[in-house]
């Protein structure tokens, strides 16, 4: 009984830790989307998807509403999205996507993570050719529709492939086709669970176990920063 209690306690603490890291990040994206296209999700596709992504992470409605409200609050500092590039431990290449209301604070924090790990920040754009940016949609294929039929319908919208994995079904397109793909999926009544833009390494590099452990410790520190939205590497 004592062991079961400790297990439940540890699981609960893990969920709280996840929420404390993820919810503020999701809230920033919602605020940015509402600021750019207005607070009505019916009229703002970017906000609509940001809300869906937040709901997929079980973010409470009150948190979502508060994030939207911040976009119209004149006392709220402007939030911007910014990308940093760097070389981490063992030469691993990293692209760090951030959302922040204070770029001075954010760049200082990100630089410190790289410096302490024996790495360095690089000039913006230096790693652009090392990664391919794609639109990624986690979807549910409607009953009565096959994967092949859906692929045929989405080709003109920019679809590259649909992949079925243990984690779900994913549709990929070039990042420039995000809007047309989103509209096509909604028009076909395909449930979009999550949707975002991701970066994939063009030439992934293999590291040994010791190096991987060091890199993962470094990535944990970077990802824990409240301004960091996502980190992409060329690790295989």
WOMO-V750896 format. One record per pair of residues at least 12 apart in sequence whose ideal C-beta (glycine too) atoms are under 10 Angstrom apart, sorted by the first residue. I is the first residue (numbers start at 0). J is the second residue. D is the distance in Angstrom with one decimal. If there is no record, write none. Layout:
i=I j=J d=D
i=I j=J d=D
//
This chain:
i=14 j=57 d=9.0
i=16 j=223 d=9.6
i=17 j=56 d=8.3
i=17 j=57 d=9.5
i=18 j=56 d=8.2
i=18 j=57 d=7.9
i=18 j=58 d=8.0
i=18 j=59 d=9.3
i=18 j=62 d=9.4
i=19 j=223 d=9.9
i=19 j=225 d=9.5
i=20 j=222 d=7.7
i=20 j=223 d=6.3
i=20 j=224 d=9.4
i=20 j=225 d=7.9
i=20 j=227 d=9.7
i=21 j=53 d=8.9
i=21 j=56 d=5.6
i=21 j=57 d=9.3
i=21 j=58 d=7.7
i=22 j=53 d=7.9
i=22 j=56 d=7.6
i=22 j=57 d=9.2
i=22 j=58 d=5.4
i=22 j=59 d=8.3
i=22 j=62 d=5.8
i=22 j=63 d=9.5
i=22 j=66 d=9.1
i=23 j=62 d=9.1
i=23 j=66 d=9.2
i=23 j=98 d=9.7
i=23 j=225 d=5.5
i=23 j=226 d=9.3
i=24 j=53 d=9.7
i=24 j=56 d=9.5
i=24 j=97 d=9.7
i=24 j=98 d=7.2
i=24 j=222 d=9.4
i=24 j=224 d=9.6
i=24 j=225 d=7.2
i=24 j=226 d=8.5
i=24 j=227 d=7.6
i=24 j=228 d=5.6
i=24 j=229 d=8.7
i=25 j=49 d=7.4
i=25 j=50 d=9.2
i=25 j=52 d=6.6
i=25 j=53 d=4.4
i=25 j=54 d=9.5
i=25 j=55 d=9.5
i=25 j=56 d=6.3
i=25 j=58 d=5.6
i=25 j=62 d=8.1
i=25 j=63 d=8.3
i=25 j=66 d=7.6
i=25 j=98 d=9.9
i=25 j=228 d=9.1
i=26 j=49 d=9.4
i=26 j=53 d=7.7
i=26 j=58 d=7.8
i=26 j=62 d=6.3
i=26 j=63 d=7.8
i=26 j=65 d=7.3
i=26 j=66 d=3.9
i=26 j=67 d=9.3
i=26 j=69 d=7.7
i=26 j=78 d=9.8
i=26 j=98 d=9.4
i=27 j=49 d=9.6
i=27 j=66 d=7.6
i=27 j=69 d=9.1
i=27 j=78 d=5.8
i=27 j=79 d=10.0
i=27 j=80 d=8.8
i=27 j=97 d=9.2
i=27 j=98 d=4.1
i=27 j=99 d=7.9
i=27 j=100 d=8.4
i=27 j=225 d=8.5
i=27 j=226 d=8.1
i=27 j=228 d=7.4
i=28 j=45 d=8.9
i=28 j=46 d=9.3
i=28 j=48 d=9.5
i=28 j=49 d=5.0
i=28 j=50 d=9.7
i=28 j=52 d=7.5
i=28 j=53 d=8.0
i=28 j=66 d=8.3
i=28 j=78 d=8.9
i=28 j=80 d=8.4
i=28 j=98 d=6.2
i=28 j=195 d=8.9
i=28 j=228 d=7.0
i=29 j=45 d=9.6
i=29 j=46 d=6.8
i=29 j=49 d=4.7
i=29 j=50 d=6.5
i=29 j=52 d=8.8
i=29 j=53 d=6.3
i=29 j=58 d=8.8
i=29 j=62 d=8.8
i=29 j=63 d=6.3
i=29 j=64 d=9.5
i=29 j=65 d=9.1
i=29 j=66 d=3.9
i=29 j=67 d=6.1
i=29 j=69 d=8.5
i=29 j=70 d=7.9
i=29 j=78 d=10.0
i=30 j=46 d=9.5
i=30 j=49 d=9.0
i=30 j=65 d=9.2
i=30 j=66 d=5.0
i=30 j=67 d=7.3
i=30 j=68 d=8.8
i=30 j=69 d=4.8
i=30 j=70 d=4.9
i=30 j=71 d=9.6
i=30 j=72 d=9.4
i=30 j=75 d=7.5
i=30 j=77 d=9.7
i=30 j=78 d=5.5
i=30 j=98 d=8.4
i=30 j=100 d=9.3
i=31 j=45 d=8.5
i=31 j=46 d=9.1
i=31 j=49 d=8.1
i=31 j=66 d=9.4
i=31 j=69 d=9.9
i=31 j=70 d=7.8
i=31 j=77 d=9.3
i=31 j=78 d=5.1
i=31 j=79 d=7.8
i=31 j=80 d=6.4
i=31 j=98 d=6.2
i=32 j=44 d=9.0
i=32 j=45 d=4.3
i=32 j=46 d=4.0
i=32 j=47 d=8.4
i=32 j=48 d=8.0
i=32 j=49 d=4.5
i=32 j=50 d=8.4
i=32 j=66 d=9.2
i=32 j=67 d=8.8
i=32 j=70 d=8.0
i=33 j=45 d=8.9
i=33 j=46 d=5.3
i=33 j=49 d=8.2
i=33 j=50 d=9.5
i=33 j=66 d=7.4
i=33 j=67 d=4.8
i=33 j=68 d=8.5
i=33 j=69 d=8.0
i=33 j=70 d=3.5
i=33 j=71 d=7.4
i=33 j=78 d=10.0
i=34 j=46 d=9.3
i=34 j=67 d=9.6
i=34 j=69 d=8.6
i=34 j=70 d=4.2
i=34 j=71 d=8.2
i=34 j=75 d=8.9
i=34 j=77 d=7.5
i=34 j=78 d=6.8
i=34 j=79 d=9.9
i=35 j=70 d=8.6
i=35 j=78 d=9.9
i=36 j=70 d=9.6
i=37 j=67 d=9.8
i=37 j=70 d=8.5
i=37 j=71 d=9.2
i=38 j=64 d=9.7
i=38 j=67 d=5.1
i=38 j=68 d=7.9
i=38 j=70 d=6.1
i=38 j=71 d=6.1
i=39 j=67 d=9.3
i=40 j=63 d=9.7
i=40 j=67 d=8.4
i=43 j=67 d=9.9
i=44 j=177 d=9.6
i=44 j=178 d=7.3
i=44 j=181 d=6.1
i=44 j=182 d=7.7
i=44 j=185 d=8.3
i=44 j=194 d=9.9
i=45 j=177 d=9.4
i=45 j=178 d=9.1
i=45 j=181 d=9.1
i=45 j=194 d=9.9
i=46 j=66 d=9.8
i=46 j=67 d=7.4
i=46 j=70 d=8.8
i=47 j=181 d=9.0
i=47 j=185 d=8.9
i=47 j=191 d=9.4
i=47 j=194 d=9.9
i=48 j=136 d=9.4
i=48 j=177 d=9.3
i=48 j=181 d=6.8
i=48 j=185 d=9.7
i=48 j=191 d=7.0
i=48 j=193 d=8.3
i=48 j=194 d=5.1
i=48 j=195 d=8.1
i=49 j=63 d=8.9
i=49 j=66 d=8.6
i=49 j=67 d=9.4
i=49 j=194 d=9.3
i=49 j=195 d=9.2
i=50 j=63 d=5.8
i=50 j=64 d=9.8
i=50 j=66 d=8.9
i=50 j=67 d=8.3
i=51 j=190 d=9.4
i=51 j=191 d=6.4
i=51 j=192 d=7.4
i=51 j=193 d=7.1
i=51 j=194 d=7.4
i=52 j=137 d=9.5
i=52 j=191 d=9.3
i=52 j=192 d=8.6
i=52 j=193 d=5.1
i=52 j=194 d=7.0
i=52 j=195 d=6.8
i=53 j=66 d=7.9
i=53 j=193 d=9.8
i=54 j=192 d=9.3
i=54 j=193 d=9.6
i=55 j=137 d=8.0
i=55 j=191 d=9.6
i=55 j=192 d=5.5
i=55 j=193 d=5.1
i=55 j=194 d=9.8
i=56 j=193 d=8.7
i=69 j=100 d=10.0
i=75 j=100 d=7.8
i=76 j=99 d=9.3
i=76 j=100 d=3.9
i=76 j=101 d=7.3
i=77 j=99 d=9.9
i=77 j=100 d=6.5
i=78 j=98 d=5.9
i=78 j=99 d=6.9
i=78 j=100 d=5.2
i=78 j=101 d=9.7
i=78 j=226 d=9.9
i=79 j=97 d=8.7
i=79 j=98 d=7.3
i=79 j=99 d=6.4
i=79 j=100 d=7.6
i=79 j=101 d=9.5
i=79 j=102 d=6.8
i=79 j=105 d=9.4
i=80 j=96 d=7.1
i=80 j=97 d=7.0
i=80 j=98 d=5.2
i=80 j=99 d=8.2
i=80 j=228 d=7.7
i=81 j=95 d=9.1
i=81 j=96 d=8.0
i=81 j=97 d=5.1
i=81 j=98 d=7.9
i=81 j=99 d=6.5
i=81 j=102 d=6.0
i=81 j=105 d=7.0
i=81 j=106 d=8.1
i=81 j=109 d=9.6
i=81 j=123 d=8.9
i=81 j=226 d=8.8
i=81 j=228 d=9.9
i=82 j=94 d=6.3
i=82 j=95 d=6.9
i=82 j=96 d=5.4
i=82 j=97 d=7.2
i=82 j=123 d=6.8
i=82 j=124 d=9.2
i=82 j=126 d=9.6
i=82 j=127 d=9.5
i=82 j=198 d=9.4
i=82 j=228 d=9.7
i=82 j=229 d=9.8
i=82 j=231 d=9.9
i=83 j=95 d=4.5
i=83 j=96 d=8.3
i=83 j=97 d=6.8
i=83 j=105 d=8.1
i=83 j=106 d=6.8
i=83 j=109 d=5.1
i=83 j=110 d=8.2
i=83 j=113 d=8.7
i=83 j=120 d=6.1
i=83 j=121 d=8.4
i=83 j=123 d=7.3
i=83 j=221 d=9.7
i=83 j=227 d=9.1
i=83 j=230 d=9.7
i=84 j=113 d=10.0
i=84 j=120 d=7.1
i=84 j=121 d=4.7
i=84 j=122 d=7.4
i=84 j=123 d=6.2
i=84 j=124 d=7.5
i=84 j=125 d=5.7
i=84 j=126 d=4.5
i=84 j=127 d=8.1
i=84 j=129 d=9.0
i=84 j=130 d=9.4
i=84 j=231 d=9.9
i=85 j=109 d=7.5
i=85 j=110 d=8.1
i=85 j=112 d=8.5
i=85 j=113 d=4.6
i=85 j=114 d=9.6
i=85 j=116 d=9.4
i=85 j=118 d=5.8
i=85 j=119 d=6.2
i=85 j=120 d=4.5
i=85 j=121 d=5.5
i=85 j=125 d=9.3
i=85 j=126 d=8.4
i=85 j=221 d=9.2
i=85 j=230 d=9.8
i=86 j=113 d=7.4
i=86 j=116 d=9.6
i=86 j=117 d=9.3
i=86 j=118 d=4.8
i=86 j=119 d=5.6
i=86 j=120 d=8.3
i=86 j=121 d=6.3
i=86 j=125 d=9.4
i=86 j=126 d=8.8
i=87 j=112 d=8.4
i=87 j=113 d=6.3
i=87 j=116 d=5.6
i=87 j=117 d=8.2
i=87 j=118 d=4.4
i=87 j=119 d=8.9
i=87 j=213 d=9.0
i=87 j=214 d=6.3
i=87 j=217 d=5.3
i=87 j=218 d=7.7
i=87 j=221 d=8.3
i=87 j=230 d=9.3
i=87 j=232 d=7.3
i=87 j=234 d=9.3
i=88 j=113 d=9.0
i=88 j=115 d=9.7
i=88 j=116 d=4.6
i=88 j=117 d=5.6
i=88 j=118 d=6.0
i=88 j=206 d=9.5
i=88 j=210 d=7.4
i=88 j=213 d=4.9
i=88 j=214 d=5.6
i=88 j=215 d=9.8
i=88 j=216 d=8.4
i=88 j=217 d=5.3
i=88 j=218 d=9.5
i=89 j=116 d=9.3
i=89 j=117 d=8.6
i=89 j=118 d=8.9
i=89 j=204 d=9.1
i=89 j=206 d=6.1
i=89 j=207 d=8.9
i=89 j=209 d=9.1
i=89 j=210 d=4.5
i=89 j=211 d=8.8
i=89 j=213 d=6.5
i=89 j=214 d=6.3
i=89 j=217 d=9.3
i=89 j=234 d=9.3
i=90 j=117 d=9.8
i=90 j=118 d=8.2
i=90 j=204 d=8.0
i=90 j=206 d=9.1
i=90 j=210 d=9.3
i=90 j=214 d=9.8
i=90 j=233 d=9.2
i=91 j=116 d=9.4
i=91 j=118 d=8.0
i=91 j=200 d=10.0
i=91 j=204 d=7.3
i=91 j=206 d=7.1
i=91 j=210 d=8.1
i=91 j=211 d=9.4
i=91 j=213 d=9.2
i=91 j=214 d=5.2
i=91 j=217 d=8.0
i=91 j=218 d=8.7
i=91 j=232 d=5.2
i=91 j=233 d=6.5
i=91 j=234 d=5.6
i=92 j=118 d=9.6
i=92 j=121 d=8.5
i=92 j=125 d=9.3
i=92 j=126 d=5.6
i=92 j=129 d=5.9
i=92 j=130 d=8.3
i=92 j=200 d=7.6
i=92 j=202 d=9.7
i=92 j=204 d=8.1
i=92 j=231 d=8.9
i=92 j=232 d=6.4
i=92 j=233 d=4.4
i=92 j=234 d=8.7
i=93 j=109 d=9.6
i=93 j=112 d=9.6
i=93 j=113 d=7.9
i=93 j=118 d=8.0
i=93 j=120 d=9.5
i=93 j=121 d=9.2
i=93 j=126 d=8.1
i=93 j=214 d=9.2
i=93 j=217 d=8.6
i=93 j=218 d=7.9
i=93 j=221 d=7.6
i=93 j=230 d=5.9
i=93 j=231 d=6.9
i=93 j=232 d=5.2
i=93 j=233 d=8.2
i=93 j=234 d=9.1
i=94 j=121 d=9.8
i=94 j=126 d=6.0
i=94 j=127 d=8.7
i=94 j=129 d=8.4
i=94 j=130 d=6.0
i=94 j=132 d=9.4
i=94 j=198 d=5.5
i=94 j=200 d=9.4
i=94 j=229 d=8.4
i=94 j=230 d=7.2
i=94 j=231 d=4.6
i=94 j=232 d=7.9
i=94 j=233 d=9.2
i=95 j=109 d=5.8
i=95 j=112 d=8.7
i=95 j=113 d=9.0
i=95 j=120 d=9.0
i=95 j=218 d=9.8
i=95 j=221 d=6.3
i=95 j=222 d=9.0
i=95 j=224 d=8.8
i=95 j=226 d=9.4
i=95 j=227 d=6.0
i=95 j=228 d=8.6
i=95 j=229 d=7.8
i=95 j=230 d=5.3
i=95 j=231 d=8.1
i=95 j=232 d=9.8
i=96 j=196 d=8.9
i=96 j=197 d=9.7
i=96 j=198 d=8.2
i=96 j=226 d=9.9
i=96 j=227 d=7.3
i=96 j=228 d=4.7
i=96 j=229 d=4.6
i=96 j=230 d=7.5
i=96 j=231 d=7.8
i=97 j=109 d=7.2
i=97 j=221 d=10.0
i=97 j=224 d=8.0
i=97 j=225 d=9.6
i=97 j=226 d=4.7
i=97 j=227 d=5.5
i=97 j=228 d=6.1
i=97 j=229 d=8.9
i=97 j=230 d=9.8
i=98 j=225 d=9.4
i=98 j=226 d=6.6
i=98 j=227 d=8.5
i=98 j=228 d=5.3
i=98 j=229 d=9.9
i=99 j=224 d=9.6
i=99 j=225 d=8.7
i=99 j=226 d=4.3
i=99 j=227 d=9.0
i=99 j=228 d=9.4
i=100 j=226 d=8.6
i=101 j=226 d=8.0
i=102 j=226 d=9.0
i=104 j=224 d=9.8
i=104 j=225 d=9.9
i=104 j=226 d=7.3
i=105 j=224 d=7.8
i=105 j=225 d=9.3
i=105 j=226 d=4.4
i=105 j=227 d=8.2
i=106 j=120 d=7.8
i=106 j=226 d=9.5
i=108 j=220 d=9.8
i=108 j=221 d=8.9
i=108 j=224 d=5.6
i=108 j=225 d=9.1
i=108 j=226 d=6.9
i=108 j=227 d=8.5
i=109 j=221 d=7.0
i=109 j=224 d=7.1
i=109 j=226 d=8.0
i=109 j=227 d=7.3
i=109 j=230 d=9.8
i=111 j=220 d=9.4
i=111 j=224 d=9.8
i=112 j=217 d=6.9
i=112 j=218 d=9.2
i=112 j=220 d=5.3
i=112 j=221 d=4.9
i=112 j=222 d=9.7
i=112 j=223 d=9.5
i=112 j=224 d=7.4
i=112 j=227 d=9.1
i=112 j=230 d=9.9
i=113 j=217 d=8.2
i=113 j=221 d=8.2
i=115 j=217 d=8.5
i=115 j=220 d=8.1
i=116 j=213 d=7.8
i=116 j=214 d=8.6
i=116 j=216 d=8.3
i=116 j=217 d=4.4
i=116 j=218 d=9.5
i=116 j=220 d=7.9
i=116 j=221 d=8.9
i=117 j=213 d=9.3
i=117 j=217 d=9.1
i=118 j=217 d=7.7
i=126 j=198 d=9.3
i=126 j=200 d=9.6
i=126 j=231 d=9.4
i=126 j=233 d=8.4
i=127 j=198 d=9.7
i=128 j=201 d=7.5
i=129 j=198 d=9.1
i=129 j=200 d=6.6
i=129 j=201 d=5.9
i=129 j=202 d=7.1
i=129 j=231 d=9.8
i=129 j=233 d=6.2
i=130 j=197 d=9.4
i=130 j=198 d=4.2
i=130 j=199 d=6.4
i=130 j=200 d=5.8
i=130 j=201 d=6.4
i=130 j=202 d=9.8
i=130 j=231 d=6.3
i=130 j=232 d=9.4
i=130 j=233 d=7.6
i=131 j=173 d=8.4
i=131 j=174 d=8.6
i=131 j=197 d=9.5
i=131 j=198 d=7.1
i=131 j=199 d=5.2
i=131 j=200 d=8.2
i=131 j=201 d=5.8
i=132 j=173 d=7.8
i=132 j=174 d=4.2
i=132 j=175 d=8.7
i=132 j=177 d=9.7
i=132 j=196 d=5.9
i=132 j=197 d=7.3
i=132 j=198 d=5.3
i=132 j=199 d=7.9
i=132 j=231 d=9.3
i=133 j=159 d=7.5
i=133 j=171 d=5.3
i=133 j=172 d=6.7
i=133 j=173 d=6.4
i=133 j=174 d=5.8
i=133 j=175 d=9.9
i=133 j=176 d=9.2
i=133 j=177 d=9.1
i=133 j=195 d=9.8
i=133 j=196 d=7.1
i=133 j=197 d=5.9
i=133 j=198 d=7.8
i=133 j=199 d=6.2
i=134 j=157 d=7.9
i=134 j=158 d=9.7
i=134 j=159 d=9.2
i=134 j=170 d=8.4
i=134 j=171 d=7.1
i=134 j=172 d=4.8
i=134 j=173 d=7.0
i=134 j=174 d=5.2
i=134 j=175 d=8.2
i=134 j=176 d=6.1
i=134 j=177 d=4.0
i=134 j=178 d=8.8
i=134 j=179 d=9.5
i=134 j=180 d=5.8
i=134 j=181 d=8.0
i=134 j=194 d=7.2
i=134 j=195 d=7.8
i=134 j=196 d=5.8
i=134 j=197 d=8.1
i=135 j=162 d=9.7
i=135 j=169 d=6.0
i=135 j=170 d=7.6
i=135 j=171 d=5.9
i=135 j=172 d=8.5
i=135 j=174 d=9.3
i=135 j=177 d=9.3
i=135 j=180 d=9.9
i=135 j=193 d=8.0
i=135 j=194 d=7.0
i=135 j=195 d=6.1
i=135 j=196 d=7.4
i=135 j=197 d=5.0
i=135 j=199 d=9.3
i=136 j=153 d=9.7
i=136 j=158 d=9.4
i=136 j=161 d=9.2
i=136 j=168 d=9.0
i=136 j=169 d=6.7
i=136 j=170 d=4.4
i=136 j=171 d=7.8
i=136 j=172 d=8.0
i=136 j=177 d=8.8
i=136 j=180 d=6.5
i=136 j=181 d=7.5
i=136 j=184 d=6.4
i=136 j=189 d=8.5
i=136 j=191 d=5.7
i=136 j=192 d=8.3
i=136 j=193 d=7.5
i=136 j=194 d=4.7
i=136 j=195 d=8.6
i=137 j=164 d=9.8
i=137 j=166 d=8.0
i=137 j=167 d=5.2
i=137 j=168 d=7.1
i=137 j=169 d=5.6
i=137 j=170 d=8.2
i=137 j=190 d=9.5
i=137 j=191 d=7.3
i=137 j=192 d=4.3
i=137 j=193 d=4.4
i=137 j=194 d=7.2
i=137 j=195 d=9.1
i=138 j=161 d=8.1
i=138 j=167 d=7.9
i=138 j=168 d=5.4
i=138 j=169 d=7.3
i=138 j=170 d=5.6
i=138 j=184 d=6.5
i=138 j=187 d=9.9
i=138 j=189 d=5.3
i=138 j=190 d=6.4
i=138 j=191 d=5.7
i=138 j=192 d=6.5
i=138 j=193 d=8.9
i=138 j=194 d=8.6
i=139 j=167 d=8.0
i=139 j=168 d=6.9
i=139 j=189 d=7.0
i=139 j=190 d=4.2
i=139 j=191 d=8.4
i=139 j=192 d=6.6
i=140 j=161 d=8.3
i=140 j=163 d=8.8
i=140 j=168 d=6.1
i=140 j=170 d=9.5
i=140 j=187 d=9.8
i=140 j=189 d=6.9
i=140 j=190 d=8.7
i=141 j=187 d=7.6
i=141 j=188 d=6.1
i=141 j=189 d=6.2
i=141 j=190 d=7.6
i=144 j=187 d=8.0
i=144 j=188 d=9.3
i=144 j=189 d=8.1
i=146 j=161 d=5.7
i=146 j=162 d=9.6
i=146 j=163 d=6.9
i=146 j=168 d=7.8
i=146 j=170 d=9.9
i=147 j=161 d=9.1
i=148 j=187 d=9.9
i=149 j=161 d=6.5
i=149 j=168 d=9.2
i=149 j=170 d=8.0
i=149 j=183 d=9.9
i=149 j=184 d=9.0
i=149 j=187 d=7.5
i=149 j=189 d=7.2
i=150 j=170 d=8.6
i=152 j=183 d=7.3
i=152 j=184 d=9.5
i=152 j=186 d=9.4
i=152 j=187 d=6.3
i=152 j=189 d=9.3
i=153 j=170 d=6.8
i=153 j=172 d=8.1
i=153 j=176 d=9.6
i=153 j=179 d=9.4
i=153 j=180 d=6.9
i=153 j=183 d=5.7
i=153 j=184 d=7.4
i=153 j=187 d=8.0
i=153 j=189 d=8.9
i=154 j=172 d=10.0
i=154 j=183 d=9.8
i=155 j=179 d=8.4
i=155 j=183 d=7.9
i=156 j=170 d=9.5
i=156 j=172 d=7.3
i=156 j=176 d=6.6
i=156 j=178 d=9.3
i=156 j=179 d=4.7
i=156 j=180 d=5.0
i=156 j=181 d=8.8
i=156 j=182 d=7.4
i=156 j=183 d=3.7
i=156 j=184 d=8.0
i=156 j=186 d=9.1
i=156 j=187 d=9.5
i=157 j=170 d=9.9
i=157 j=171 d=9.6
i=157 j=172 d=4.2
i=157 j=173 d=6.1
i=157 j=174 d=9.7
i=157 j=175 d=7.6
i=157 j=176 d=2.7
i=157 j=177 d=8.4
i=157 j=178 d=9.2
i=157 j=179 d=5.5
i=157 j=180 d=5.4
i=157 j=183 d=8.3
i=158 j=170 d=6.1
i=158 j=171 d=7.5
i=158 j=172 d=5.5
i=158 j=173 d=9.7
i=158 j=176 d=7.9
i=158 j=179 d=9.6
i=158 j=180 d=6.7
i=158 j=183 d=8.2
i=158 j=184 d=9.6
i=159 j=171 d=4.8
i=159 j=172 d=5.4
i=159 j=173 d=6.9
i=159 j=176 d=8.5
i=159 j=180 d=9.7
i=160 j=172 d=8.8
i=167 j=192 d=6.9
i=167 j=193 d=8.8
i=168 j=189 d=9.7
i=168 j=192 d=8.9
i=169 j=192 d=9.7
i=169 j=193 d=9.3
i=170 j=183 d=9.7
i=170 j=184 d=7.3
i=170 j=189 d=8.5
i=170 j=191 d=9.0
i=170 j=194 d=9.0
i=171 j=197 d=9.0
i=171 j=199 d=9.2
i=174 j=195 d=9.9
i=174 j=196 d=5.1
i=174 j=197 d=8.6
i=174 j=198 d=9.0
i=177 j=194 d=7.7
i=177 j=195 d=8.8
i=177 j=196 d=6.5
i=180 j=194 d=8.4
i=181 j=194 d=6.4
i=195 j=228 d=9.4
i=195 j=229 d=8.2
i=196 j=229 d=9.2
i=197 j=229 d=7.6
i=197 j=231 d=7.2
i=198 j=229 d=8.2
i=198 j=230 d=9.6
i=198 j=231 d=4.1
i=198 j=232 d=9.3
i=198 j=233 d=9.8
i=199 j=231 d=7.7
i=199 j=233 d=9.5
i=200 j=231 d=7.3
i=200 j=232 d=7.0
i=200 j=233 d=3.9
i=200 j=234 d=7.6
i=200 j=235 d=8.1
i=201 j=233 d=8.1
i=202 j=233 d=6.7
i=202 j=235 d=9.5
i=203 j=232 d=8.8
i=203 j=233 d=5.8
i=203 j=234 d=6.7
i=203 j=235 d=4.0
i=204 j=232 d=8.9
i=204 j=233 d=5.3
i=204 j=234 d=6.5
i=204 j=235 d=5.9
i=205 j=234 d=8.2
i=205 j=235 d=4.6
i=206 j=232 d=9.8
i=206 j=233 d=9.9
i=206 j=234 d=6.1
i=206 j=235 d=7.3
i=210 j=234 d=9.0
i=211 j=234 d=7.3
i=211 j=235 d=9.4
i=214 j=232 d=7.3
i=214 j=234 d=6.2
i=215 j=232 d=10.0
i=215 j=234 d=8.9
i=217 j=230 d=9.5
i=217 j=232 d=9.7
i=218 j=230 d=5.8
i=218 j=232 d=7.2
i=218 j=234 d=8.8
//
